[in-house]
Amino acid sequence: MSKGKNIRVRVILECTNCSRNGINKESPGISRYITQKNQHNTSSRLELRKFCCYCHKHTIHGEIKK
C-alpha cells in the first residue's frame, strides 16, 4: 500500500441544536468536535450523538465543511 493515499480524513462535528438556533444570549457558543473518518467506508456525512456543553445534554452533532 502506498503512503501517499489519505483514506482517513479529519472532519469537524457541530451541534445541530446550537447551530439551528443560532448564537443567542442564552448560549455562549456552538459545540464542536474534531474526529476522523474513513472515506471509503463512510462516504456520506457523519452524524454522532455527543455531549454539548452549551445545551447541557447529548445531541446530534453533524459533519460540516471545513
N, C-alpha and C positions, 0 to 999 in steps of 0.2 A: 504494500500500500504506500502511496506517495504521501509525503508530509505536507505538500502544498495545498491539499484539498481541505477546506474547513467545513466539515459536516455539522459540527456543533456551533451554533451561533448564540450570541448574547442577546437576550430580549428584556424589555422593561415591562413590568406588570403594574397597572394603575388601577386604583379602586374605582369601580364603576359607579358606586353610590356617591362618592365625593365629587367625581368629575361630572356626573349628571346634574347634580345640584349646583355646581359651580362653587367658587370660593366665596363663602358668605362670612358674616361676622361670627357665627357660631363655630365654624370650622376654621382652624388656623392654617390648614393646608390640604394637600392631597397625598394619600399614602401611596408609595411606590416601592416595588421590589425589583431587584435585578437577578435574573436566573439564566440558565442555558437550556436550549432545546435542540433536538436532532432534526435537521431539516428533512431528511428522507422519511423518517417515521411520522413526523407531525408537520405536515405542510400547511395546515390551516392555522388560524390564530389560536393561541393558547389561552385558556381560562382556568384559573385555580381559585379555590376558597382560601383566603389568607386573612390574618387579623389586621384590621385597620385601626391604628392608634387614634385617629381623629373621630371615627364613628364609634369606637369602643366596642366593636363586635366583629365577628367573622363575616366577610362579604366577598363577593366575586371580584377578583382582580383580572382584568383582561389585558392582552398584549397591545401595546401602542407602537407607532412608528418612532424611529429614532430621530 
